[in-house]
């Protein structure tokens, strides 16, 4: 098996961890909370869209533009057990936990 095929197989077989994450601006103290079915890849997606200036949350994009990438931190705040749930059940549990963390951190919600 080629190295590329082995890497692809390993990626597909890895354990995916769903959860809740926060993006924090250390310059302003603001926080944004989102949910994702895969915590391990979410930061790169958020940072990519922010660098392009195309993030869907305009308040986060505005803060990023004003303060720069060094003023931001990504934090996985909770891993959510979705084992045995169908997609609807997983999405429902993530939405519930996202709402909890928005309130707990006095943050804005991300989609």
C-alpha positions as a Markdown table, in Angstrom:
| # | Residue | x | y | z |
|---|---|---|---|---|
| 1 | Unk | 0.0 | 0.0 | 0.0 |
| 2 | Unk | 1.3 | 3.4 | -0.9 |
| 3 | Unk | 2.0 | 6.0 | 1.7 |
| 4 | Unk | -0.8 | 8.2 | 0.4 |
| 5 | Unk | -3.3 | 5.4 | 0.7 |
| 6 | Unk | -2.2 | 4.5 | 4.2 |
| 7 | Unk | -2.6 | 8.2 | 5.3 |
| 8 | Unk | -6.1 | 8.3 | 3.7 |
| 9 | Unk | -7.1 | 5.1 | 5.4 |
| 10 | Unk | -5.8 | 6.3 | 8.8 |
| 11 | Unk | -7.7 | 9.6 | 8.4 |
| 12 | Unk | -11.0 | 7.8 | 7.6 |
| 13 | Unk | -10.6 | 5.4 | 10.5 |
| 14 | Unk | -9.7 | 8.1 | 13.1 |
| 15 | Unk | -12.0 | 8.7 | 16.0 |
| 16 | Unk | -14.0 | 11.8 | 15.5 |
| 17 | Unk | -14.9 | 13.8 | 18.6 |
| 18 | Unk | -17.9 | 16.1 | 18.4 |
| 19 | Unk | -18.1 | 19.1 | 20.7 |
| 20 | Unk | -18.3 | 22.8 | 21.6 |
| 21 | Unk | -15.6 | 25.3 | 21.0 |
| 22 | Unk | -15.0 | 29.0 | 21.8 |
| 23 | Unk | -13.1 | 31.6 | 19.9 |
| 24 | Unk | -11.9 | 34.3 | 22.2 |
| 25 | Unk | -10.5 | 37.8 | 21.5 |
| 26 | Unk | -8.0 | 38.6 | 24.2 |
| 27 | Unk | -8.0 | 42.3 | 23.2 |
| 28 | Unk | -11.7 | 42.8 | 23.9 |
| 29 | Unk | -12.7 | 39.8 | 26.1 |
| 30 | Unk | -15.4 | 38.9 | 23.6 |
| 31 | Unk | -16.2 | 35.2 | 23.0 |
| 32 | Unk | -18.0 | 33.3 | 20.3 |
| 33 | Unk | -19.2 | 29.7 | 20.8 |
| 34 | Unk | -20.0 | 27.1 | 18.2 |
| 35 | Unk | -20.7 | 23.4 | 17.9 |
| 36 | Unk | -19.1 | 20.9 | 15.5 |
| 37 | Unk | -19.2 | 17.2 | 14.7 |
| 38 | Unk | -15.4 | 17.2 | 14.5 |
| 39 | Unk | -13.4 | 19.3 | 17.0 |
| 40 | Unk | -10.1 | 18.3 | 15.6 |
| 41 | Unk | -10.6 | 20.1 | 12.3 |
| 42 | Unk | -12.8 | 23.1 | 13.3 |
| 43 | Unk | -10.1 | 25.6 | 14.2 |
| 44 | Unk | -8.4 | 25.4 | 10.8 |
| 45 | Unk | -11.8 | 26.0 | 9.1 |
| 46 | Unk | -12.6 | 29.0 | 11.3 |
| 47 | Unk | -9.2 | 30.6 | 10.9 |
| 48 | Unk | -9.2 | 30.0 | 7.1 |
| 49 | Unk | -12.5 | 31.8 | 6.6 |
| 50 | Unk | -11.4 | 34.7 | 8.9 |
| 51 | Unk | -8.1 | 35.1 | 7.0 |
| 52 | Unk | -10.1 | 35.3 | 3.8 |
| 53 | Unk | -12.4 | 37.8 | 5.3 |
| 54 | Unk | -15.4 | 35.6 | 4.6 |
| 55 | Unk | -16.5 | 34.3 | 8.0 |
| 56 | Unk | -20.3 | 34.1 | 8.3 |
| 57 | Unk | -20.4 | 35.8 | 11.7 |
| 58 | Unk | -19.8 | 39.5 | 10.9 |
| 59 | Unk | -19.1 | 40.5 | 14.5 |
| 60 | Unk | -16.3 | 37.9 | 14.7 |
| 61 | Unk | -14.9 | 38.9 | 11.3 |
| 62 | Unk | -15.0 | 42.6 | 12.3 |
| 63 | Unk | -13.1 | 41.9 | 15.6 |
| 64 | Unk | -10.5 | 39.7 | 13.7 |
| 65 | Unk | -10.0 | 42.5 | 11.1 |
| 66 | Unk | -9.5 | 45.1 | 13.9 |
| 67 | Unk | -7.2 | 43.2 | 16.2 |
| 68 | Unk | -5.5 | 40.6 | 14.0 |
| 69 | Unk | -5.0 | 36.9 | 14.4 |
| 70 | Unk | -2.6 | 37.1 | 17.3 |
| 71 | Unk | -5.4 | 38.5 | 19.5 |
| 72 | Unk | -7.5 | 35.3 | 19.1 |
| 73 | Unk | -7.5 | 31.9 | 20.7 |
| 74 | Unk | -9.4 | 28.8 | 19.9 |
| 75 | Unk | -10.5 | 26.6 | 22.8 |
| 76 | Unk | -12.4 | 23.2 | 22.8 |
| 77 | Unk | -14.6 | 23.7 | 25.8 |
| 78 | Unk | -16.5 | 20.4 | 25.9 |
| 79 | Unk | -16.4 | 17.1 | 24.1 |
| 80 | Unk | -19.9 | 15.8 | 23.6 |
| 81 | Unk | -20.6 | 12.1 | 23.6 |
| 82 | Unk | -22.7 | 11.4 | 20.5 |
| 83 | Unk | -22.1 | 7.7 | 20.4 |
| 84 | Unk | -25.2 | 5.7 | 19.3 |
| 85 | Unk | -27.1 | 8.8 | 18.2 |
| 86 | Unk | -28.4 | 9.4 | 14.7 |
| 87 | Unk | -27.6 | 12.7 | 13.0 |
| 88 | Unk | -30.8 | 14.4 | 14.4 |
| 89 | Unk | -29.9 | 13.3 | 17.9 |
| 90 | Unk | -26.3 | 14.4 | 17.6 |
| 91 | Unk | -27.3 | 17.8 | 16.2 |
| 92 | Unk | -29.9 | 18.2 | 19.0 |
| 93 | Unk | -27.4 | 17.4 | 21.7 |
| 94 | Unk | -24.8 | 19.8 | 20.2 |
| 95 | Unk | -27.3 | 22.6 | 20.0 |
| 96 | Unk | -28.3 | 22.1 | 23.6 |
| 97 | Unk | -24.7 | 22.2 | 24.8 |
| 98 | Unk | -23.9 | 25.1 | 22.6 |
| 99 | Unk | -26.7 | 27.1 | 24.2 |
| 100 | Unk | -25.4 | 26.2 | 27.7 |
| 101 | Unk | -21.9 | 27.5 | 26.9 |
| 102 | Unk | -23.2 | 30.7 | 25.2 |
| 103 | Unk | -24.9 | 31.5 | 28.5 |
| 104 | Unk | -22.1 | 30.3 | 30.7 |
| 105 | Unk | -19.5 | 32.3 | 28.9 |
| 106 | Unk | -21.7 | 35.3 | 28.1 |
| 107 | Unk | -20.8 | 34.8 | 24.5 |
| 108 | Unk | -22.3 | 35.1 | 21.0 |
| 109 | Unk | -23.3 | 32.0 | 19.1 |
| 110 | Unk | -21.6 | 30.8 | 15.9 |
| 111 | Unk | -23.4 | 28.7 | 13.3 |
